[in-house]
Amino acid sequence: MKRNLLQICLTIFASMLWAPASAQEETFTEPLSQISFPKKITFQYQDSTRTLTATGAAERKHAKRGKKKGEQEFRSVCTVAHYMEHPPNGDAQKIYGLILESKNLKVFVMNFNTRIPAGKIKEWFLGQTERKDPAAKKKILKSLNEFADLFAGEFMQNERCEIRWLPDGGTMVLLPGAPEKIIADPAFAPFWWKLWLGEGSSFERSDLVNRIVSL
């Protein structure tokens, strides 16, 4: 009996050692920030388990004045990974349009690479919308402010949030330690996805799709 118990304990211990290595095989790493993300994510939606595949990831840096005159220093602020259900394949000229037109589930996972003081992410989000399609912005201004207000707090290093574009047109926001929030406005998610996947993105947008772009 004791021998059997010992064998069981050893088996459990061995499986614990194996699990992280297995999980590591299922991740990919954004090369500039060295932040890793799962290759696939799953969650429940409308009573079914949905699986999304990573299309790529990109880092965002903040420039500040350096110690010497005219010098700039760069700080890694966040790394964002993009996921899709049944992601399309296409060349670099067409892939962004294919993603934006798709009705499948889409997700941005945002990893904060440093501590972010309260109000800074909200300020940055709103700043990204300046001079970006004023007519479209006017239509979703209420939803945009509601969305930005969710990010008014402080974020700690390595905390993550998710922005989900749901097939019904809603946008779900998941923040650390907070209940999920739905922005029902169907015009908001396309506006935000175009902000990060369109021309003039705050990220190197080609990095957000490099896992599905055909050569």
N, C-alpha and C positions, 0 to 999 in steps of 0.2 A: 504494500500500500504506500509506504513512504517512498519507495523507488518510483512508483507511478506518479506520485505528486511531484517528485523532483524532476521527472521527465517533462511533466506539464509546465513547470516553472521555467525550465530551460527553453522549451519551445516558445513560450510567450516572450521570454527575454530575447531570443534570437529574432523573433518577428519584429520586436521593437527596434532592434538594431537595423534590420533590413528596410523598414518602412521609410526612413528619411532618404536613403539612397535611391529607393524606387521613386519617391516623390521628386527627387532632384532630376531624374531622367525626364520627368514630365514638365520641366520648367524651361524657360528661355531667358536670356539675360540681355538687357539693353546695354550696349557696349560702352557708352560714354559715362553713364551714372553707375553702371554695374549693379543695377537693381533687377532682381529676378521676378518673373511672373509665371503663373501656370500657363501651359500651352492651351489648356481648355478649362472652362469654368461651367458649372452646372447650378441651376436653381429651379425652384418650383414656380410654374406660371400656369394659371388656369387648370389646376389639378393634374398637371403633367410635368415631368422632369425635362428641362430644356438644356441642351449642350451648345455652348458657344466656343468658337475657335479664335485664338489670337491672330490678328492680322498684322500686328507690329507694335512697337513702342517707341517713344521719343522723350528726350529730356528737355526741360525748360530751365534756363539759367538766368540769373539776375545780374546785371552789370552795375557796379558801383565804382566810385572814384577810388583809385589806388593811393598808396602812400606817397608816390612821386607825382609831380605835376604832369598832367596829361596821361597818366597811367590808369588803366581800368583793371579791376579785379572782378572775377565771375564766381558766383555762388550757385550751386545746384539747388534749385527750389523744389522741383517735383519731376517725377517721371510718370507719363501716362501711357497705358496700354489700351489698345482698342480690340474689341471682340465682336464677332458676328455669329449668328446661327446660319449655317450653310453659306459661308463667305464665297463670293464670286472669284473667278480668276480673270485677269485681264491685263492689258499693257498699261503703262503708267499714264497714258493719255485718257484712258476710259475708266480706270478703276474707281476713281472718286465718284463719278456719276453713277456707276453701278451700285456702290454702297449707299449713296444718298437716296437712290430710287427704290432700293430694296425695302420690302415690308417686313423682313425678318427682324428678330430681336437683335439689338445692338447695344453695346456697353462700353463706356469709358471707365477704366479703373485708374484712379489717381493716387500715387504714392508720394507723400510729402517727405522730401529728403533732408529737411531741417525743420527746426521749430519755427512756426509761422505765427507772429503776434496777431491778436484779435483784430479783425477788420481788414487785414491785408489781402486775404484771398478774395473777399467780397469786392474790395477796391480794384484788384487786378481783373476780376471777371468783368466788372462794369467797364473798366478801361479798354478791354478788348473789343467792346462793341462800338466804341467811338468811331464815327465816320464809316461804319460798316453797314451798308444798305439801310439808310435812314427810314425808307418807306416800310420795309419789313420790320425794323426795330420798333417803329411806332405802333404796329399792330400787336406786338407781343410785349409791350413795355411793362404792363402790369405783371405778367408772368415772369419776365426777366427780373424785375425787382423782387418778386416772391422767391425766385430761385436764388438770387444773389444773397438775400437775407439769411438763407440757410447756412451760408458760409461766412457769417459774420464773426464767429468765435475763433478761438485759438486752436491751432493744430500742432500736434507733437510730431517729432521725427519718426518716420516709418508708419504713421497712421495712414489708413487708406479709406477712400470713399468710392462709391460707385454711382454713375449716372447712367440709367437704363432707358433706352428708347423702346417702348413697348409696341407691339403690333397694333394695339387699339389707338395709338397716337399719343398716349400719355407719356410723361417723363417721370420715372421713379428715381428718387435720390436717397441713397443710404449713407449715413454718416456714422462715425464711431460713437457708440453709446447712445444713439438717438433712434426714435421710431422712424420707419420709412415714411417718406413724403411723396405724394403724387401731385404733379402739375398737369392738370387735365387738358390744357390748351394744346390742341394737335399741331398748332403752328410753331410751338416753342422748340421741340426736339429737332426738327429740320434746320431751324435757325442756328441752334447751338452746334449741331454736327457740321454744318457748313462753315461755322466760325473756326473750327479746329481742323477740318479736312479740306476746306476751300482754299483758294489762293489768298495769300496774306495771313496764313495761320500763324499763331504764336509759337507753333512747333515746326520742326522740319517734317512737314506732312508726309513726305515720301517714306520716312521711318515708320509712320503709323500704318503703312500698308505693305511694307517690304516683304512680309512673309507670304503674301498672296499675289504679288505682281509677277506676271510671266515675263521671262527674258526674251 
